[in-house]
Amino acid sequence: MSITTWNPWRELETMRERVDRLFSELARWRGGEELGIPIDLQETDDALILRASLPGFRPEDISVEVRQGVLTIRAETKEEREETKGTWHIRERRVGSTYRAITLPVPVREDEAQATYQHGVLEIRIPKAEAAERRRIPVQVRS
């Protein structure tokens, strides 16, 4: 018999893993990808650059918003036509919507954000805002 020390943080980590697994299973049950829209987020000296994979979507079906430090991407595709002849054996092409919101890691100039879409990849470039300098606030004594 070996003695093991109890680590309360391990208990929390186990709970987090269970919750992550639950959300992954729910995403698969809904028929979506585990992460919604897969993204890459890069920070340069002067901007944040986000690239999102959205194959099969048209530019007019994509909506991008930046508000209060949160970037939201929505995309929706609809059935072009309804075929009434024949029987479907496999139908895997996506019809529906997808969504992704991410809190940006640094302050940005939201009104200067730009988005381009080419070959199924959405690229969003958002200039970084000047870092607000900390201001020391003097503490006054009340009389």
C-alpha positions as semicolon CSV with decimal commas, in nm:
position;residue;x (nm);y (nm);z (nm)
1;M;0,000;0,000;0,000
2;S;0,137;0,338;-0,096
3;I;0,051;0,668;0,060
4;T;-0,047;0,948;-0,176
5;T;-0,094;1,308;-0,075
6;W;-0,429;1,460;-0,156
7;N;-0,415;1,742;-0,407
8;P;-0,735;1,949;-0,423
9;W;-0,621;2,108;-0,750
10;R;-0,617;1,766;-0,915
11;E;-0,984;1,729;-0,821
12;L;-1,063;2,057;-0,998
13;E;-0,859;1,954;-1,302
14;T;-1,056;1,630;-1,324
15;M;-1,382;1,828;-1,310
16;R;-1,259;2,062;-1,585
17;E;-1,169;1,764;-1,805
18;R;-1,517;1,620;-1,756
19;V;-1,685;1,949;-1,848
20;D;-1,462;1,983;-2,158
21;R;-1,554;1,629;-2,263
22;L;-1,924;1,707;-2,212
23;F;-1,906;2,017;-2,436
24;S;-1,715;1,821;-2,701
25;E;-1,981;1,552;-2,701
26;L;-2,259;1,811;-2,723
27;A;-2,086;1,972;-3,020
28;R;-2,063;1,637;-3,199
29;W;-2,426;1,560;-3,113
30;R;-2,533;1,890;-3,275
31;G;-2,337;1,789;-3,584
32;G;-2,090;2,074;-3,552
33;E;-1,718;2,082;-3,513
34;E;-1,579;2,077;-3,161
35;L;-1,446;2,432;-3,190
36;G;-1,710;2,579;-3,420
37;I;-1,492;2,771;-3,664
38;P;-1,123;2,678;-3,653
39;I;-0,903;2,986;-3,619
40;D;-0,543;3,103;-3,595
41;L;-0,480;3,424;-3,399
42;Q;-0,149;3,603;-3,445
43;E;-0,025;3,917;-3,273
44;T;0,225;4,143;-3,449
45;D;0,378;4,467;-3,326
46;D;0,088;4,673;-3,457
47;A;-0,212;4,441;-3,513
48;L;-0,399;4,122;-3,440
49;I;-0,446;3,895;-3,739
50;L;-0,709;3,624;-3,725
51;R;-0,752;3,361;-3,995
52;A;-1,064;3,144;-3,991
53;S;-1,140;2,843;-4,210
54;L;-1,483;2,884;-4,369
55;P;-1,482;2,664;-4,678
56;G;-1,804;2,650;-4,875
57;F;-1,933;2,986;-4,755
58;R;-1,983;3,289;-4,977
59;P;-1,855;3,627;-4,854
60;E;-2,211;3,759;-4,829
61;D;-2,299;3,471;-4,593
62;I;-2,032;3,575;-4,341
63;S;-2,082;3,832;-4,065
64;V;-1,793;3,975;-3,858
65;E;-1,834;4,202;-3,555
66;V;-1,593;4,348;-3,302
67;R;-1,745;4,496;-2,990
68;Q;-1,596;4,568;-2,649
69;G;-1,296;4,345;-2,713
70;V;-1,492;4,044;-2,841
71;L;-1,465;3,932;-3,204
72;T;-1,767;3,740;-3,334
73;I;-1,783;3,549;-3,661
74;R;-2,109;3,403;-3,794
75;A;-2,159;3,217;-4,119
76;E;-2,471;3,063;-4,268
77;T;-2,530;2,857;-4,577
78;K;-2,861;2,748;-4,722
79;E;-2,968;2,477;-4,960
80;E;-2,943;2,614;-5,314
81;R;-3,223;2,394;-5,444
82;E;-3,445;2,115;-5,329
83;E;-3,421;1,796;-5,534
84;T;-3,733;1,585;-5,527
85;K;-3,616;1,310;-5,762
86;G;-3,413;1,015;-5,642
87;T;-3,317;0,889;-5,298
88;W;-3,036;1,032;-5,087
89;H;-2,785;0,770;-4,972
90;I;-2,528;1,009;-4,826
91;R;-2,579;1,376;-4,750
92;E;-2,282;1,530;-4,571
93;R;-2,248;1,873;-4,725
94;R;-2,304;2,145;-4,470
95;V;-2,629;2,334;-4,457
96;G;-2,683;2,555;-4,156
97;S;-2,490;2,805;-3,953
98;T;-2,176;2,822;-3,747
99;Y;-2,055;3,072;-3,491
100;R;-1,738;3,164;-3,304
101;A;-1,669;3,438;-3,050
102;I;-1,328;3,509;-2,904
103;T;-1,216;3,761;-2,646
104;L;-0,923;3,950;-2,791
105;P;-0,605;3,938;-2,581
106;V;-0,512;4,308;-2,624
107;P;-0,701;4,635;-2,669
108;V;-0,774;4,709;-3,038
109;R;-0,905;4,991;-3,255
110;E;-1,235;4,826;-3,341
111;D;-1,343;5,089;-3,594
112;E;-1,036;5,016;-3,811
113;A;-1,085;4,639;-3,843
114;Q;-1,071;4,494;-4,197
115;A;-1,180;4,154;-4,326
116;T;-1,095;3,973;-4,650
117;Y;-1,206;3,633;-4,777
118;Q;-1,020;3,419;-5,028
119;H;-1,016;3,044;-5,101
120;G;-1,229;2,959;-4,796
121;V;-1,012;3,154;-4,551
122;L;-1,142;3,464;-4,375
123;E;-0,865;3,701;-4,264
124;I;-0,941;3,975;-4,013
125;R;-0,682;4,241;-3,935
126;I;-0,743;4,466;-3,635
127;P;-0,492;4,737;-3,540
128;K;-0,385;4,734;-3,177
129;A;-0,478;5,031;-2,962
130;E;-0,222;5,228;-2,771
131;A;-0,180;5,077;-2,430
132;A;-0,340;5,292;-2,167
133;E;-0,078;5,409;-1,923
134;R;-0,140;5,344;-1,559
135;R;-0,217;5,655;-1,368
136;R;-0,135;5,678;-1,004
137;I;-0,424;5,814;-0,802
138;P;-0,325;5,997;-0,485
139;V;-0,504;5,891;-0,170
140;Q;-0,631;6,182;0,033
141;V;-0,699;6,187;0,401
142;R;-1,048;6,288;0,506
143;S;-1,081;6,521;0,799
